[in-house]
């Protein structure tokens, strides 16, 4: 008996294609979310390693944090100036300085190797006018800049002792500040528009637009392009460009919306200029 082979009809093929398209539409966003979650976890792991390196440095330095920039040097190829250079002996891997969401970060800049490693992170070097210093300008973050030859940056403990940190588990040590965001902010190379281990000022968040850094997050600002929007100088590229990873002084990492760091609390500040919920303020007790 002769058998007749029957193929798919056009309608059946169209139905199969439609089913595949529906499945792809469902699964592709899931895959994308999984990839982004993996990048966020990798970024968090890098921050943890940076935290361990910094804490080892602190233990070897009479419990004093490294300065963000020593003597205000914008450029240094030595091991004595920038915080990245100071902790590299404890890290021994350039890759931890880069978030996977920051293209090229964690590698020596191939176009300008003298600038060093492209970095995705910046230390908390916030300054302000606080009652503890007689309302003089002072460092209230963790890592400052010594002011030798640099008269406009405050000299108050440019390298903070661990004993000054009132709430280590609630005080930011490092935040994300992507090289790619800084490059997009100022495409023309002015020397200030990047975050490298050997060069520029992108590795510290001072909280003042005129002092080595852009403003802190502020939820009261209208939406605007980085760094003038609510996130300020913090790069938020995780979970749909809403969240950023933060390393705290005690070594733990937390993913938060930058505005949750609360540098502009609705409750205001106390008589010494401190706010209970401001996670950038290292001096509050």
Protein Blocks (a to p, Z undefined) as FASTA:
>chain_A
ZZddddddfklmmmmmmmmmmmmmmmmmmmmmmmmmmmmmmmmmmmmmmmmmmmmmmmmn
oopacdfbgghiabdcbfklbmmlmmmmmnopaklmpcfklghihiacfklmmnopadfb
dcdfbdcddfkloopacdfblbdcdfehiakbcfehkbacfklpmblmlccfbdcddfkl
mmmmmmpaghlacccfkgcjklpcehpaklopacdddfkbccdddfkbmnlmadcfeghi
laccdddfkopacdddfklnopacfkbpafkopafklmkbmkbZZ
